[in-house]
């Protein structure tokens, strides 16, 4: 497996079209959408640069957490009542109204915990390999970062220069 290297092309503020052209040129050279990304300090709508729309699966995490919390609440309450049966006046051992409160709280707690876990995972945190970065991105520049195999970084640099990047910087190794 080859080491990954990163290269960053900087485009001045207001040059969104040039950054979009850079993504098109990278696609034409055979780079996949997982090898390049747009870095900007300005919030642009998704798809402004022609990038692929991300697939969000965050909605699954609270559902899984709610199901787990429901099952844990049900097992906890029914297991406790069956382990320590306290028959009072001929009433059933498993009493639904008190169980429902614990099951509800377990369901909500599971959904909340799994939502936080899902946010961390879906946000790709912690990000161990940061790749190339420049401080001017926070001042309005648009960065096109390409992280690929070491032998393909030179071609990515050429593509970014041909499209009109103001500066092309090499990044770090992974």
PyMOL commands that place a pseudoatom at each C-alpha (Angstrom):
pseudoatom trace, name=CA, resn=UNK, resi=1, chain=A, elem=C, hetatm=0, pos=[0.000, 0.000, 0.000]
pseudoatom trace, name=CA, resn=UNK, resi=2, chain=A, elem=C, hetatm=0, pos=[1.379, 3.362, -1.018]
pseudoatom trace, name=CA, resn=UNK, resi=3, chain=A, elem=C, hetatm=0, pos=[1.529, 6.280, 1.370]
pseudoatom trace, name=CA, resn=UNK, resi=4, chain=A, elem=C, hetatm=0, pos=[-1.097, 8.964, 0.861]
pseudoatom trace, name=CA, resn=UNK, resi=5, chain=A, elem=C, hetatm=0, pos=[-0.015, 12.537, 0.171]
pseudoatom trace, name=CA, resn=UNK, resi=6, chain=A, elem=C, hetatm=0, pos=[-2.073, 15.657, 0.008]
pseudoatom trace, name=CA, resn=UNK, resi=7, chain=A, elem=C, hetatm=0, pos=[-1.978, 18.700, -2.261]
pseudoatom trace, name=CA, resn=UNK, resi=8, chain=A, elem=C, hetatm=0, pos=[-4.007, 21.899, -1.930]
pseudoatom trace, name=CA, resn=UNK, resi=9, chain=A, elem=C, hetatm=0, pos=[-4.966, 24.327, -4.672]
pseudoatom trace, name=CA, resn=UNK, resi=10, chain=A, elem=C, hetatm=0, pos=[-6.001, 27.801, -3.487]
pseudoatom trace, name=CA, resn=UNK, resi=11, chain=A, elem=C, hetatm=0, pos=[-8.525, 29.896, -5.404]
pseudoatom trace, name=CA, resn=UNK, resi=12, chain=A, elem=C, hetatm=0, pos=[-9.256, 33.540, -4.478]
pseudoatom trace, name=CA, resn=UNK, resi=13, chain=A, elem=C, hetatm=0, pos=[-12.581, 34.594, -3.031]
pseudoatom trace, name=CA, resn=UNK, resi=14, chain=A, elem=C, hetatm=0, pos=[-15.249, 34.919, -5.718]
pseudoatom trace, name=CA, resn=UNK, resi=15, chain=A, elem=C, hetatm=0, pos=[-13.674, 32.260, -7.955]
pseudoatom trace, name=CA, resn=UNK, resi=16, chain=A, elem=C, hetatm=0, pos=[-16.227, 29.524, -7.268]
pseudoatom trace, name=CA, resn=UNK, resi=17, chain=A, elem=C, hetatm=0, pos=[-16.374, 28.708, -10.979]
pseudoatom trace, name=CA, resn=UNK, resi=18, chain=A, elem=C, hetatm=0, pos=[-12.639, 28.015, -11.101]
pseudoatom trace, name=CA, resn=UNK, resi=19, chain=A, elem=C, hetatm=0, pos=[-12.900, 25.725, -8.076]
pseudoatom trace, name=CA, resn=UNK, resi=20, chain=A, elem=C, hetatm=0, pos=[-15.799, 23.896, -9.736]
pseudoatom trace, name=CA, resn=UNK, resi=21, chain=A, elem=C, hetatm=0, pos=[-13.716, 23.583, -12.924]
pseudoatom trace, name=CA, resn=UNK, resi=22, chain=A, elem=C, hetatm=0, pos=[-10.910, 22.100, -10.817]
pseudoatom trace, name=CA, resn=UNK, resi=23, chain=A, elem=C, hetatm=0, pos=[-13.251, 19.377, -9.553]
pseudoatom trace, name=CA, resn=UNK, resi=24, chain=A, elem=C, hetatm=0, pos=[-14.372, 18.643, -13.114]
pseudoatom trace, name=CA, resn=UNK, resi=25, chain=A, elem=C, hetatm=0, pos=[-10.759, 18.445, -14.309]
pseudoatom trace, name=CA, resn=UNK, resi=26, chain=A, elem=C, hetatm=0, pos=[-9.842, 16.117, -11.427]
pseudoatom trace, name=CA, resn=UNK, resi=27, chain=A, elem=C, hetatm=0, pos=[-12.778, 13.859, -12.296]
pseudoatom trace, name=CA, resn=UNK, resi=28, chain=A, elem=C, hetatm=0, pos=[-11.658, 13.771, -15.940]
pseudoatom trace, name=CA, resn=UNK, resi=29, chain=A, elem=C, hetatm=0, pos=[-8.158, 12.712, -14.827]
pseudoatom trace, name=CA, resn=UNK, resi=30, chain=A, elem=C, hetatm=0, pos=[-9.630, 9.742, -12.964]
pseudoatom trace, name=CA, resn=UNK, resi=31, chain=A, elem=C, hetatm=0, pos=[-9.708, 10.981, -9.375]
pseudoatom trace, name=CA, resn=UNK, resi=32, chain=A, elem=C, hetatm=0, pos=[-12.677, 9.701, -7.365]
pseudoatom trace, name=CA, resn=UNK, resi=33, chain=A, elem=C, hetatm=0, pos=[-14.886, 11.853, -5.140]
pseudoatom trace, name=CA, resn=UNK, resi=34, chain=A, elem=C, hetatm=0, pos=[-13.255, 10.302, -2.069]
pseudoatom trace, name=CA, resn=UNK, resi=35, chain=A, elem=C, hetatm=0, pos=[-9.849, 11.652, -3.162]
pseudoatom trace, name=CA, resn=UNK, resi=36, chain=A, elem=C, hetatm=0, pos=[-10.735, 15.362, -3.327]
pseudoatom trace, name=CA, resn=UNK, resi=37, chain=A, elem=C, hetatm=0, pos=[-12.726, 17.842, -1.287]
pseudoatom trace, name=CA, resn=UNK, resi=38, chain=A, elem=C, hetatm=0, pos=[-13.581, 21.529, -1.123]
pseudoatom trace, name=CA, resn=UNK, resi=39, chain=A, elem=C, hetatm=0, pos=[-12.311, 23.410, 1.932]
pseudoatom trace, name=CA, resn=UNK, resi=40, chain=A, elem=C, hetatm=0, pos=[-13.792, 26.819, 2.586]
pseudoatom trace, name=CA, resn=UNK, resi=41, chain=A, elem=C, hetatm=0, pos=[-14.516, 29.073, 5.522]
pseudoatom trace, name=CA, resn=UNK, resi=42, chain=A, elem=C, hetatm=0, pos=[-17.630, 30.419, 3.840]
pseudoatom trace, name=CA, resn=UNK, resi=43, chain=A, elem=C, hetatm=0, pos=[-20.831, 28.345, 4.018]
pseudoatom trace, name=CA, resn=UNK, resi=44, chain=A, elem=C, hetatm=0, pos=[-21.802, 27.465, 0.455]
pseudoatom trace, name=CA, resn=UNK, resi=45, chain=A, elem=C, hetatm=0, pos=[-24.886, 25.368, -0.336]
pseudoatom trace, name=CA, resn=UNK, resi=46, chain=A, elem=C, hetatm=0, pos=[-24.205, 21.705, -1.058]
pseudoatom trace, name=CA, resn=UNK, resi=47, chain=A, elem=C, hetatm=0, pos=[-23.479, 21.154, -4.725]
pseudoatom trace, name=CA, resn=UNK, resi=48, chain=A, elem=C, hetatm=0, pos=[-22.218, 24.701, -5.428]
pseudoatom trace, name=CA, resn=UNK, resi=49, chain=A, elem=C, hetatm=0, pos=[-18.957, 23.358, -6.803]
pseudoatom trace, name=CA, resn=UNK, resi=50, chain=A, elem=C, hetatm=0, pos=[-20.482, 20.376, -8.563]
pseudoatom trace, name=CA, resn=UNK, resi=51, chain=A, elem=C, hetatm=0, pos=[-19.367, 17.977, -5.865]
pseudoatom trace, name=CA, resn=UNK, resi=52, chain=A, elem=C, hetatm=0, pos=[-21.305, 14.826, -5.176]
pseudoatom trace, name=CA, resn=UNK, resi=53, chain=A, elem=C, hetatm=0, pos=[-24.101, 15.250, -2.651]
pseudoatom trace, name=CA, resn=UNK, resi=54, chain=A, elem=C, hetatm=0, pos=[-23.146, 13.523, 0.586]
pseudoatom trace, name=CA, resn=UNK, resi=55, chain=A, elem=C, hetatm=0, pos=[-25.173, 10.563, 1.794]
pseudoatom trace, name=CA, resn=UNK, resi=56, chain=A, elem=C, hetatm=0, pos=[-26.431, 11.307, 5.289]
pseudoatom trace, name=CA, resn=UNK, resi=57, chain=A, elem=C, hetatm=0, pos=[-27.340, 8.347, 7.463]
pseudoatom trace, name=CA, resn=UNK, resi=58, chain=A, elem=C, hetatm=0, pos=[-27.612, 10.138, 10.792]
pseudoatom trace, name=CA, resn=UNK, resi=59, chain=A, elem=C, hetatm=0, pos=[-31.324, 9.324, 11.039]
pseudoatom trace, name=CA, resn=UNK, resi=60, chain=A, elem=C, hetatm=0, pos=[-30.498, 5.649, 11.629]
pseudoatom trace, name=CA, resn=UNK, resi=61, chain=A, elem=C, hetatm=0, pos=[-28.575, 6.250, 14.842]
pseudoatom trace, name=CA, resn=UNK, resi=62, chain=A, elem=C, hetatm=0, pos=[-31.457, 7.531, 17.033]
pseudoatom trace, name=CA, resn=UNK, resi=63, chain=A, elem=C, hetatm=0, pos=[-33.697, 4.733, 15.758]
pseudoatom trace, name=CA, resn=UNK, resi=64, chain=A, elem=C, hetatm=0, pos=[-31.119, 2.090, 16.687]
pseudoatom trace, name=CA, resn=UNK, resi=65, chain=A, elem=C, hetatm=0, pos=[-30.585, 3.773, 20.069]
pseudoatom trace, name=CA, resn=UNK, resi=66, chain=A, elem=C, hetatm=0, pos=[-34.319, 3.953, 20.757]
pseudoatom trace, name=CA, resn=UNK, resi=67, chain=A, elem=C, hetatm=0, pos=[-34.720, 0.263, 19.936]
pseudoatom trace, name=CA, resn=UNK, resi=68, chain=A, elem=C, hetatm=0, pos=[-31.775, -0.683, 22.177]
pseudoatom trace, name=CA, resn=UNK, resi=69, chain=A, elem=C, hetatm=0, pos=[-33.078, 1.530, 24.998]
pseudoatom trace, name=CA, resn=UNK, resi=70, chain=A, elem=C, hetatm=0, pos=[-36.557, 0.027, 24.687]
pseudoatom trace, name=CA, resn=UNK, resi=71, chain=A, elem=C, hetatm=0, pos=[-35.210, -3.526, 24.888]
pseudoatom trace, name=CA, resn=UNK, resi=72, chain=A, elem=C, hetatm=0, pos=[-32.913, -2.705, 27.826]
pseudoatom trace, name=CA, resn=UNK, resi=73, chain=A, elem=C, hetatm=0, pos=[-35.775, -0.973, 29.685]
pseudoatom trace, name=CA, resn=UNK, resi=74, chain=A, elem=C, hetatm=0, pos=[-38.113, -3.893, 29.050]
pseudoatom trace, name=CA, resn=UNK, resi=75, chain=A, elem=C, hetatm=0, pos=[-35.554, -6.509, 30.138]
pseudoatom trace, name=CA, resn=UNK, resi=76, chain=A, elem=C, hetatm=0, pos=[-34.531, -4.461, 33.183]
pseudoatom trace, name=CA, resn=UNK, resi=77, chain=A, elem=C, hetatm=0, pos=[-38.057, -3.907, 34.493]
pseudoatom trace, name=CA, resn=UNK, resi=78, chain=A, elem=C, hetatm=0, pos=[-39.471, -7.344, 33.740]
pseudoatom trace, name=CA, resn=UNK, resi=79, chain=A, elem=C, hetatm=0, pos=[-36.265, -9.068, 34.904]
pseudoatom trace, name=CA, resn=UNK, resi=80, chain=A, elem=C, hetatm=0, pos=[-36.303, -7.173, 38.191]
pseudoatom trace, name=CA, resn=UNK, resi=81, chain=A, elem=C, hetatm=0, pos=[-39.986, -7.927, 38.851]
pseudoatom trace, name=CA, resn=UNK, resi=82, chain=A, elem=C, hetatm=0, pos=[-39.548, -11.607, 38.001]
pseudoatom trace, name=CA, resn=UNK, resi=83, chain=A, elem=C, hetatm=0, pos=[-36.338, -11.944, 40.054]
pseudoatom trace, name=CA, resn=UNK, resi=84, chain=A, elem=C, hetatm=0, pos=[-37.997, -10.387, 43.107]
pseudoatom trace, name=CA, resn=UNK, resi=85, chain=A, elem=C, hetatm=0, pos=[-41.713, -11.257, 42.837]
pseudoatom trace, name=CA, resn=UNK, resi=86, chain=A, elem=C, hetatm=0, pos=[-43.823, -9.232, 45.215]
pseudoatom trace, name=CA, resn=UNK, resi=87, chain=A, elem=C, hetatm=0, pos=[-47.426, -10.330, 44.948]
pseudoatom trace, name=CA, resn=UNK, resi=88, chain=A, elem=C, hetatm=0, pos=[-49.693, -7.727, 46.526]
pseudoatom trace, name=CA, resn=UNK, resi=89, chain=A, elem=C, hetatm=0, pos=[-53.382, -8.410, 46.857]
pseudoatom trace, name=CA, resn=UNK, resi=90, chain=A, elem=C, hetatm=0, pos=[-53.514, -10.817, 43.922]
pseudoatom trace, name=CA, resn=UNK, resi=91, chain=A, elem=C, hetatm=0, pos=[-52.203, -8.250, 41.393]
pseudoatom trace, name=CA, resn=UNK, resi=92, chain=A, elem=C, hetatm=0, pos=[-49.983, -9.472, 38.537]
pseudoatom trace, name=CA, resn=UNK, resi=93, chain=A, elem=C, hetatm=0, pos=[-46.230, -9.632, 39.121]
pseudoatom trace, name=CA, resn=UNK, resi=94, chain=A, elem=C, hetatm=0, pos=[-45.466, -7.672, 35.928]
pseudoatom trace, name=CA, resn=UNK, resi=95, chain=A, elem=C, hetatm=0, pos=[-47.135, -4.304, 36.377]
pseudoatom trace, name=CA, resn=UNK, resi=96, chain=A, elem=C, hetatm=0, pos=[-47.370, -2.391, 33.083]
pseudoatom trace, name=CA, resn=UNK, resi=97, chain=A, elem=C, hetatm=0, pos=[-47.813, 1.263, 34.280]
pseudoatom trace, name=CA, resn=UNK, resi=98, chain=A, elem=C, hetatm=0, pos=[-44.542, 1.444, 36.274]
pseudoatom trace, name=CA, resn=UNK, resi=99, chain=A, elem=C, hetatm=0, pos=[-42.743, -0.553, 33.549]
pseudoatom trace, name=CA, resn=UNK, resi=100, chain=A, elem=C, hetatm=0, pos=[-43.862, 1.907, 30.875]
pseudoatom trace, name=CA, resn=UNK, resi=101, chain=A, elem=C, hetatm=0, pos=[-42.140, 4.823, 32.641]
pseudoatom trace, name=CA, resn=UNK, resi=102, chain=A, elem=C, hetatm=0, pos=[-38.779, 3.017, 32.801]
pseudoatom trace, name=CA, resn=UNK, resi=103, chain=A, elem=C, hetatm=0, pos=[-39.147, 1.742, 29.233]
pseudoatom trace, name=CA, resn=UNK, resi=104, chain=A, elem=C, hetatm=0, pos=[-39.905, 5.279, 28.007]
pseudoatom trace, name=CA, resn=UNK, resi=105, chain=A, elem=C, hetatm=0, pos=[-36.876, 6.730, 29.797]
pseudoatom trace, name=CA, resn=UNK, resi=106, chain=A, elem=C, hetatm=0, pos=[-34.662, 3.932, 28.458]
pseudoatom trace, name=CA, resn=UNK, resi=107, chain=A, elem=C, hetatm=0, pos=[-35.911, 4.568, 24.937]
pseudoatom trace, name=CA, resn=UNK, resi=108, chain=A, elem=C, hetatm=0, pos=[-35.171, 8.302, 25.143]
pseudoatom trace, name=CA, resn=UNK, resi=109, chain=A, elem=C, hetatm=0, pos=[-31.782, 7.797, 26.788]
pseudoatom trace, name=CA, resn=UNK, resi=110, chain=A, elem=C, hetatm=0, pos=[-30.772, 5.248, 24.131]
pseudoatom trace, name=CA, resn=UNK, resi=111, chain=A, elem=C, hetatm=0, pos=[-31.853, 7.589, 21.334]
pseudoatom trace, name=CA, resn=UNK, resi=112, chain=A, elem=C, hetatm=0, pos=[-29.882, 10.503, 22.794]
pseudoatom trace, name=CA, resn=UNK, resi=113, chain=A, elem=C, hetatm=0, pos=[-26.702, 8.516, 23.416]
pseudoatom trace, name=CA, resn=UNK, resi=114, chain=A, elem=C, hetatm=0, pos=[-26.768, 6.912, 19.967]
pseudoatom trace, name=CA, resn=UNK, resi=115, chain=A, elem=C, hetatm=0, pos=[-27.436, 10.317, 18.350]
pseudoatom trace, name=CA, resn=UNK, resi=116, chain=A, elem=C, hetatm=0, pos=[-24.285, 11.761, 19.926]
pseudoatom trace, name=CA, resn=UNK, resi=117, chain=A, elem=C, hetatm=0, pos=[-22.286, 8.698, 18.833]
pseudoatom trace, name=CA, resn=UNK, resi=118, chain=A, elem=C, hetatm=0, pos=[-23.758, 8.994, 15.331]
pseudoatom trace, name=CA, resn=UNK, resi=119, chain=A, elem=C, hetatm=0, pos=[-22.826, 12.673, 15.068]
pseudoatom trace, name=CA, resn=UNK, resi=120, chain=A, elem=C, hetatm=0, pos=[-19.229, 11.912, 16.014]
pseudoatom trace, name=CA, resn=UNK, resi=121, chain=A, elem=C, hetatm=0, pos=[-18.988, 9.031, 13.517]
pseudoatom trace, name=CA, resn=UNK, resi=122, chain=A, elem=C, hetatm=0, pos=[-20.835, 10.779, 10.662]
pseudoatom trace, name=CA, resn=UNK, resi=123, chain=A, elem=C, hetatm=0, pos=[-18.653, 13.873, 11.120]
pseudoatom trace, name=CA, resn=UNK, resi=124, chain=A, elem=C, hetatm=0, pos=[-15.562, 11.666, 10.754]
pseudoatom trace, name=CA, resn=UNK, resi=125, chain=A, elem=C, hetatm=0, pos=[-14.208, 12.746, 14.099]
pseudoatom trace, name=CA, resn=UNK, resi=126, chain=A, elem=C, hetatm=0, pos=[-11.486, 12.536, 15.208]
pseudoatom trace, name=CA, resn=UNK, resi=127, chain=A, elem=C, hetatm=0, pos=[-9.789, 13.149, 11.905]
pseudoatom trace, name=CA, resn=UNK, resi=128, chain=A, elem=C, hetatm=0, pos=[-6.328, 11.656, 12.228]
pseudoatom trace, name=CA, resn=UNK, resi=129, chain=A, elem=C, hetatm=0, pos=[-4.918, 12.739, 8.851]
pseudoatom trace, name=CA, resn=UNK, resi=130, chain=A, elem=C, hetatm=0, pos=[-5.710, 16.386, 8.212]
pseudoatom trace, name=CA, resn=UNK, resi=131, chain=A, elem=C, hetatm=0, pos=[-4.016, 16.702, 4.843]
pseudoatom trace, name=CA, resn=UNK, resi=132, chain=A, elem=C, hetatm=0, pos=[-3.077, 20.054, 3.306]
pseudoatom trace, name=CA, resn=UNK, resi=133, chain=A, elem=C, hetatm=0, pos=[-4.378, 23.297, 4.769]
pseudoatom trace, name=CA, resn=UNK, resi=134, chain=A, elem=C, hetatm=0, pos=[-3.683, 27.021, 4.495]
pseudoatom trace, name=CA, resn=UNK, resi=135, chain=A, elem=C, hetatm=0, pos=[-4.710, 29.805, 6.900]
pseudoatom trace, name=CA, resn=UNK, resi=136, chain=A, elem=C, hetatm=0, pos=[-6.006, 31.935, 4.024]
pseudoatom trace, name=CA, resn=UNK, resi=137, chain=A, elem=C, hetatm=0, pos=[-9.002, 29.612, 3.723]
pseudoatom trace, name=CA, resn=UNK, resi=138, chain=A, elem=C, hetatm=0, pos=[-10.472, 31.271, 6.815]
pseudoatom trace, name=CA, resn=UNK, resi=139, chain=A, elem=C, hetatm=0, pos=[-10.015, 34.645, 5.074]
pseudoatom trace, name=CA, resn=UNK, resi=140, chain=A, elem=C, hetatm=0, pos=[-12.214, 33.679, 2.118]
pseudoatom trace, name=CA, resn=UNK, resi=141, chain=A, elem=C, hetatm=0, pos=[-10.020, 31.587, -0.160]
pseudoatom trace, name=CA, resn=UNK, resi=142, chain=A, elem=C, hetatm=0, pos=[-11.418, 28.356, -1.565]
pseudoatom trace, name=CA, resn=UNK, resi=143, chain=A, elem=C, hetatm=0, pos=[-9.229, 25.288, -1.258]
pseudoatom trace, name=CA, resn=UNK, resi=144, chain=A, elem=C, hetatm=0, pos=[-9.385, 22.144, -3.375]
pseudoatom trace, name=CA, resn=UNK, resi=145, chain=A, elem=C, hetatm=0, pos=[-7.579, 19.411, -1.459]
pseudoatom trace, name=CA, resn=UNK, resi=146, chain=A, elem=C, hetatm=0, pos=[-6.558, 16.194, -3.195]
pseudoatom trace, name=CA, resn=UNK, resi=147, chain=A, elem=C, hetatm=0, pos=[-5.403, 13.293, -1.019]
pseudoatom trace, name=CA, resn=UNK, resi=148, chain=A, elem=C, hetatm=0, pos=[-4.193, 10.381, -3.096]
pseudoatom trace, name=CA, resn=UNK, resi=149, chain=A, elem=C, hetatm=0, pos=[-1.382, 7.903, -3.592]
pseudoatom trace, name=CA, resn=UNK, resi=150, chain=A, elem=C, hetatm=0, pos=[2.103, 9.362, -3.617]
pseudoatom trace, name=CA, resn=UNK, resi=151, chain=A, elem=C, hetatm=0, pos=[2.664, 8.609, -7.303]
pseudoatom trace, name=CA, resn=UNK, resi=152, chain=A, elem=C, hetatm=0, pos=[-0.475, 10.542, -8.392]
pseudoatom trace, name=CA, resn=UNK, resi=153, chain=A, elem=C, hetatm=0, pos=[0.139, 13.757, -6.429]
pseudoatom trace, name=CA, resn=UNK, resi=154, chain=A, elem=C, hetatm=0, pos=[2.249, 15.306, -9.193]
pseudoatom trace, name=CA, resn=UNK, resi=155, chain=A, elem=C, hetatm=0, pos=[-0.574, 14.923, -11.711]
pseudoatom trace, name=CA, resn=UNK, resi=156, chain=A, elem=C, hetatm=0, pos=[-3.024, 16.498, -9.260]
pseudoatom trace, name=CA, resn=UNK, resi=157, chain=A, elem=C, hetatm=0, pos=[-0.678, 19.478, -8.872]
pseudoatom trace, name=CA, resn=UNK, resi=158, chain=A, elem=C, hetatm=0, pos=[-0.528, 19.908, -12.649]
pseudoatom trace, name=CA, resn=UNK, resi=159, chain=A, elem=C, hetatm=0, pos=[-4.316, 19.765, -12.966]
pseudoatom trace, name=CA, resn=UNK, resi=160, chain=A, elem=C, hetatm=0, pos=[-4.818, 22.388, -10.255]
pseudoatom trace, name=CA, resn=UNK, resi=161, chain=A, elem=C, hetatm=0, pos=[-2.242, 24.713, -11.859]
pseudoatom trace, name=CA, resn=UNK, resi=162, chain=A, elem=C, hetatm=0, pos=[-3.793, 24.298, -15.320]
pseudoatom trace, name=CA, resn=UNK, resi=163, chain=A, elem=C, hetatm=0, pos=[-7.239, 25.215, -14.020]
pseudoatom trace, name=CA, resn=UNK, resi=164, chain=A, elem=C, hetatm=0, pos=[-5.888, 28.444, -12.519]
pseudoatom trace, name=CA, resn=UNK, resi=165, chain=A, elem=C, hetatm=0, pos=[-5.146, 27.891, -8.857]
pseudoatom trace, name=CA, resn=UNK, resi=166, chain=A, elem=C, hetatm=0, pos=[-3.398, 30.927, -7.378]
pseudoatom trace, name=CA, resn=UNK, resi=167, chain=A, elem=C, hetatm=0, pos=[-1.097, 28.678, -5.368]
pseudoatom trace, name=CA, resn=UNK, resi=168, chain=A, elem=C, hetatm=0, pos=[-0.603, 24.926, -5.054]
pseudoatom trace, name=CA, resn=UNK, resi=169, chain=A, elem=C, hetatm=0, pos=[0.817, 23.590, -1.792]
pseudoatom trace, name=CA, resn=UNK, resi=170, chain=A, elem=C, hetatm=0, pos=[1.951, 20.102, -0.869]
pseudoatom trace, name=CA, resn=UNK, resi=171, chain=A, elem=C, hetatm=0, pos=[0.504, 18.643, 2.286]
pseudoatom trace, name=CA, resn=UNK, resi=172, chain=A, elem=C, hetatm=0, pos=[1.481, 15.980, 4.763]
pseudoatom trace, name=CA, resn=UNK, resi=173, chain=A, elem=C, hetatm=0, pos=[1.930, 12.255, 4.525]
pseudoatom trace, name=CA, resn=UNK, resi=174, chain=A, elem=C, hetatm=0, pos=[-0.327, 9.706, 6.100]
for i in range(1, 174): cmd.bond("trace and resi %d" % i, "trace and resi %d" % (i + 1))
show_as sticks, trace
zoom trace
